């Protein structure tokens, strides 16, 4: 792997880790997000936006995050990984060169 790819991978890992932790904090605060929302897509969007706004409001007003619970991954549905086709790999390579070139 070239240097650009290495820089991209490190940035991706760091960013993904932060986002995964944030989702954990968000799901701990709003238990309804821990399982599949069984609403129509439009209402799901409203629930997600409302909980995000409430979370941001609480953060802005100094409300501490709840302690993270040990989550059992058994209740988290597995998502199949997308196949890495040539077009996807080419797009990633172009993105890496454009944004992570030295």
Buried (B, 14 or more C-beta within 10 A) or exposed (E): EEEBBEBBEEEEEEEEEEEEEEEBBBBBBBEEBBEEEEEEEEEEEEBBEEBEEBBEEEEEEEEEBEEEEEEEEEEEEEEEEEEEEEEEEEEBBEEBEEEBEE
